[in-house]
């Protein structure tokens, strides 16, 4: 495929079609960024990713869980991130819930990957119209995370998270990356 080929562009521009991710901190980062992205374009969040890393202490959940009202107000003034009070507050409450999961399951990785049996779901889509926005797995993940106190973790957000972290491979079979991920 060539750079100008529409199939190539569709293949490489689809966000979140990553390699499997098993690092707890990066999983928390992706969960936070997916929540921040809700209702916005993914490009907006990608352009602000480094700002988020700085503003949220490189997604150190223990530090974020301790953020107080002063820190929340500081974040609301930070033009480098999405300044939505609910999304910022959700990062703090999600950090607290994340730490509880780590205590219960030894790692967030083992918890989150349990939804797919520890192995990525490999799909074989031929056309973008076949790729779902959510599945029964993302429904179950969302429901359990909400039960545990997480916010901004609806099923569609969780499916995008699954794609981003390699829990599901939704690359089109015609994409050169299909076999890579």
Secondary structure in CASP SS format (residue, H / E / C, confidence):
PFRMAT SS
TARGET T0000
AUTHOR 0000-0000-0000
METHOD secondary structure of the structure
MODEL  1
X C 1.00
X C 1.00
X C 1.00
X C 1.00
X C 1.00
X H 1.00
X H 1.00
X H 1.00
X H 1.00
X H 1.00
X H 1.00
X H 1.00
X H 1.00
X C 1.00
X C 1.00
X C 1.00
X C 1.00
X C 1.00
X C 1.00
X C 1.00
X C 1.00
X C 1.00
X C 1.00
X H 1.00
X H 1.00
X H 1.00
X H 1.00
X H 1.00
X H 1.00
X H 1.00
X H 1.00
X H 1.00
X H 1.00
X H 1.00
X H 1.00
X H 1.00
X H 1.00
X C 1.00
X C 1.00
X C 1.00
X C 1.00
X H 1.00
X H 1.00
X H 1.00
X H 1.00
X H 1.00
X H 1.00
X H 1.00
X H 1.00
X H 1.00
X H 1.00
X H 1.00
X H 1.00
X H 1.00
X H 1.00
X C 1.00
X H 1.00
X H 1.00
X H 1.00
X C 1.00
X H 1.00
X H 1.00
X H 1.00
X H 1.00
X H 1.00
X C 1.00
X C 1.00
X C 1.00
X H 1.00
X H 1.00
X H 1.00
X H 1.00
X H 1.00
X H 1.00
X H 1.00
X H 1.00
X C 1.00
X C 1.00
X C 1.00
X C 1.00
X C 1.00
X C 1.00
X C 1.00
X C 1.00
X H 1.00
X H 1.00
X H 1.00
X H 1.00
X H 1.00
X H 1.00
X H 1.00
X H 1.00
X H 1.00
X H 1.00
X H 1.00
X H 1.00
X H 1.00
X H 1.00
X H 1.00
X H 1.00
X H 1.00
X H 1.00
X H 1.00
X H 1.00
X H 1.00
X C 1.00
X C 1.00
X H 1.00
X H 1.00
X H 1.00
X H 1.00
X H 1.00
X H 1.00
X H 1.00
X H 1.00
X H 1.00
X C 1.00
X C 1.00
X C 1.00
X C 1.00
X E 1.00
X E 1.00
X C 1.00
X C 1.00
X C 1.00
X C 1.00
X C 1.00
X H 1.00
X H 1.00
X H 1.00
X C 1.00
X C 1.00
X C 1.00
X C 1.00
X C 1.00
X H 1.00
X H 1.00
X H 1.00
X H 1.00
X H 1.00
X H 1.00
X H 1.00
X H 1.00
X H 1.00
X H 1.00
X H 1.00
X H 1.00
X C 1.00
X C 1.00
X C 1.00
X C 1.00
X C 1.00
X C 1.00
X C 1.00
X H 1.00
X H 1.00
X H 1.00
X H 1.00
X H 1.00
X H 1.00
X H 1.00
X H 1.00
X H 1.00
X H 1.00
X C 1.00
X C 1.00
X C 1.00
X E 1.00
X E 1.00
X C 1.00
X C 1.00
X C 1.00
X C 1.00
X C 1.00
X C 1.00
X C 1.00
X C 1.00
X C 1.00
X C 1.00
X C 1.00
X C 1.00
END
